[in-house]
Amino acid sequence: MPLVIIAIGVALLLILMIGFKINGFIALILVAALVGVGEGMAPLKVMSSIQSGIGGTLGGLSMILGFGAMLGRLISDTGAAQRIATTLIHHFGKSRIQWALVITGLIVGLAMFYEVGFVLLLPLVFTIVAAAQLPLLYVGVPMVAALSVTHCFLPPHPGPTAIATIFNANLGVTLLYGMIITIPTVIIAGPVFSRCLKKYEKEPPKGLFNPKIFTEEEMPGFGVSLLAAIIPVILMAAAAICEMLLPKENAVRQCFEFIGHPAVALFIAIVLAVFTLGLRGGRNMASVMDIVSDSIGAIAMILFIIAGGGAFKQVLVDSGVGQYIAELMKGSSLSPLLMCWTVAALLRIALGSATVAAITTAGIVLPLISANHADPALMVLAVGSGSVIASHVNDPGFWLFKGYFNLSVGETLKVWTVMETLISVLGIIGVLILNNIIH
């Protein structure tokens, strides 16, 4: 019976979001309350669980998401992202332009949300297409694939970071595992897949709004631009390596555990970016702080949707559903990693939002960690893989890709949807292989 109530709750969530176009946060809170009451919880207890879930989720994420948005906006609005892209393209040359854009997408994607990176880099893609006389999808798909892969596999992005918080997974270890899976996935879904798209090639759309293109004098140097973008990843990876190689009481490990904490690493990067990209670039402190302040508006609804998912998760835990699922899973031969991927994939196809699919899945499958002694970091990546599968018309990213690449709905399904599905399937294959190697 508890699982039937959850199934009804998830179905109601789909009806509210897809059929009635209800905001994700409102729908999640309403469904969380109804599921809690349906599971036999007292109404006041349900409200307490919802508040606890929101507070517990945002308590660990608000600094990370806020700092991540600030850093991404600083890199974007100072011309640092454009400097990274143009420098790599210059050094790689026309024959290896796809690999330059893969690296550009990975570097830029680590520091900012998918939509921000997409809109920022597409004008550069158009410029390259015109200057080098290359097909649009041939040039653009590798970059888009890289952005998408970082979005679902690599902290400090909201999805992987939120799931890691719920699963209590080490973010540094998750990042290292994610990087191992990212490399082959982005190669196949990007440069390799793009070579099969010749019949879908179109001209860049005319009259589409382009963000500011910086002049050579306006852009900061490549070194400081690159450092600002990747220093959080460097610090987090160093902390993870120290945790694996050094004893807990070692002073070096303790130091790197502190500076490698995602919030601290992002804060260090922001301070560096303020001075190297902002003040040294000729801006005053007031204008730099305006950039920082404006960045928060872009993540407000993302924060609330994540909070709603956390509330739903907490209601499921407090209602005893967790113990019920754990009992059902005892002795089961079904891989918890495959279950994570399957649940996330079904929710993604139905809901459209990768973030909602991932957070909702995390709440449902949380008991599998203790019941099956599953690796939390690999479960994060399994959920992330499932949450990007088969993007279609209920996903804003679908329409973003369609518009910028000048495709029809049918063509977008054959290009974008297939690319996202490739990333998802390759991701879970990588997770299963990595699980066999590690355990």
Secondary structure, DSSP 4 states (H G I P E B T S, - for coil): -HHHHHHHHHHHHHIIIIIS---HHHHHHHHHHHHHHHTT--HHHHHHHHHHHHHHHHHHHHHHHHHHHHHHHHHHHTTHHHHHHHHHHHHH-GGGHHHHHHHHHHHHHHHS-HHHHHHHHHHHHHHHHHHHT--HHHHHHHHHHHHHHHHHHSTTSHHHHHHHHHHT--HHHHHHHHHHHHHHHHHIIIIIHHTT-GGG--PPPTT---PPPPPTTTSPPHHHHHHHHHHHHHHHHHHHHHHHHS-TT-HHHHHHHHHTSHHHHHHHHHHHHIIIIIITTT--HHHHHHHHHHHHHTTHHHHHHHHHHHHHHHHHHHTTHHHHHHHHHTT--S-HHHHHHHHHHHHHHHH--HHHHHHHHHHHHTHHHHHHT--HHHHHHHHHHHTTTT--TT-HHHHHHHHHTT--HHHHIIIIIHHHHHHHHHHHHHHHHHHHHH-
